[in-house]
Amino acid sequence: FSSDGHIAGLPCSCPDHFIPVCASNGRTYPSGCVARCMGFKDHQYVFGQCHLSNPCSTNSCPRNQRCVLKHRVCLSSLSDCQQYECVGRPGACDKNVFEHVCDTDGQVHSSLCHLQQAGKTLAYMGQCQETCRKPQKVCGHNGETYDTVCHAFSDRVAVDYKGPCRAVGPVSGMAPDSACGLVSCPAVSTPGCHPITPPGACCPICASMLQIIWNQKQMNTFSKLNKNQFVTVRDVLQILRLYVSVPQCDVFGYLSINNQLVVLIAPVDHHPTPLQIEACGKEAEKIDSLINYASPTLVSHVPLSAFLSSEIRTSSIHSRSSVPSPPLLLALLVAAAPGLLLL
């Protein structure tokens, strides 16, 4: 912590002030200083968190369509990252499009269009969850405040702590973390776990993490070839999820403050066993190798071929007795095999 009140862990040694701004790529930055440091001009960001904005109030859709919020962070930068979609009114839905969404009444619909057809309001993407019927705000690793855990998970964002976002952690693990003194972190989920703290986050988590450097020009090229469709963080995470073969693990991630793609391979259980933590670590190591060796299997998915390199950090278990042996890990994979046939 420097004498002028700046944190060495933030880009450009920006002040330790949490005054969030929403940039044109759809990412919330902790301050205008950080946004400018990352190359955004003053007219390319507005004050406030991206997820708390309502772009439908200032954008209109064709007469036969309705504006629906769709917050996202874009990796392509050919144009501003559109935070809404125009969806068809009743009778105009594509029957071949299936992306389940949950409405504010707790009902599931096949797509955003079908939700509009029923005259309902979007709550979050994905299946409805009973535990998320009542709002309980959480702060995601991406610096966004979500109404519930389900809202965060539907963005493939893991939760940093309960309550609205109010601080930013250092990008470097070696920097002091006094900015997070305002935050009450949850207890580590598994006894004996030596957790990691993702860049920009305040709280440690028992998971494995990849920090991926990617090529901006290639992402823009892919966008052009795909009729200028946006390449988003969620799109990339959905593809990476295909390479995780253990059902007890899932993929979360976000664009870090310093423009790296941070990917977390984490157990889905609230209190994971050491075996599950170890298994997720092995899955992360596998994806890390695929990226660093430019595996043809991985780069066959066009957006992923823009990945240049990956650096991995994994959680470890202190007690030797709790670390699963290779036969136990193999048993977990074998037990999961029948379920994988259904994917």
TAGI-V896233 format. One record per pair of residues at least 12 apart in sequence whose ideal C-beta (glycine too) atoms are under 6 Angstrom apart, sorted by the first residue. I is the first residue (numbers start at 1). GAP is how many residues later the second one is. Records with the same first field share a line. If there is no record, write none. Layout:
I: GAP + GAP
This chain:
1: 175 + 177
7: 163
8: 167
9: 161 + 162 + 163 + 166
11: 23 + 26 + 247
12: 25
14: 17 + 19 + 20
16: 163
17: 14
18: 12 + 149 + 150
19: 12
20: 29
21: 14 + 24 + 26
22: 24 + 26 + 28
23: 12 + 17 + 22
24: 20 + 56
25: 49 + 56
26: 24 + 46 + 47 + 48 + 55
27: 46 + 228
28: 21 + 22 + 115 + 116
30: 138
34: 223
49: 95 + 96
50: 21
51: 20 + 93
55: 28 + 29
56: 28
61: 25
64: 25
65: 21 + 22 + 23
66: 21 + 50
67: 17
68: 17 + 19 + 44
69: 15
70: 14 + 15
71: 12
72: 160
73: 160 + 182
74: 156 + 158
75: 144 + 156
76: 143 + 144 + 147 + 154 + 155
78: 142 + 145
87: 25 + 26 + 29
88: 25
90: 27
93: 20 + 21 + 24
97: 14
98: 12
99: 12
100: 26 + 27
101: 14 + 21 + 24
102: 21 + 22 + 26
103: 12 + 17 + 18 + 20
104: 17 + 19
106: 22 + 27
108: 19 + 20
124: 26 + 27 + 30
125: 29
126: 28
129: 21
132: 16 + 18
135: 12
136: 12
137: 26 + 27
138: 14 + 21 + 24
139: 21 + 22 + 26
140: 12 + 17
141: 17 + 19 + 57 + 60 + 113
142: 15 + 112
143: 22
145: 19 + 20
156: 78 + 81 + 96
157: 95 + 97
158: 94 + 106
160: 41 + 42 + 43
161: 22 + 24 + 42
166: 16
167: 12 + 13 + 15 + 16 + 35
168: 32
169: 31 + 32 + 33
171: 28 + 86 + 87
180: 22
183: 19
185: 18
189: 17 + 82
190: 16 + 82
192: 125 + 126 + 127 + 130
193: 13 + 122
194: 122
195: 120
196: 13 + 117 + 119
198: 64
199: 57
200: 56 + 57
206: 71 + 109
207: 57 + 59
208: 57 + 72 + 73 + 76 + 106
209: 55 + 104
210: 53 + 78 + 100 + 102
211: 49 + 51 + 100
212: 49 + 95 + 98
213: 95 + 96
214: 47 + 92 + 93
215: 91 + 93
218: 88
219: 12 + 87
222: 80 + 81
231: 72
233: 22
236: 67
237: 14 + 16
239: 62
243: 44
244: 39
246: 33 + 37 + 90
247: 89 + 92
248: 19 + 28
249: 16 + 31 + 34
250: 18
252: 12
265: 15 + 18 + 19
267: 13
274: 43 + 48
275: 49
277: 38
278: 46
279: 53
281: 33
284: 28
288: 22 + 24
291: 16 + 19
292: 17 + 18
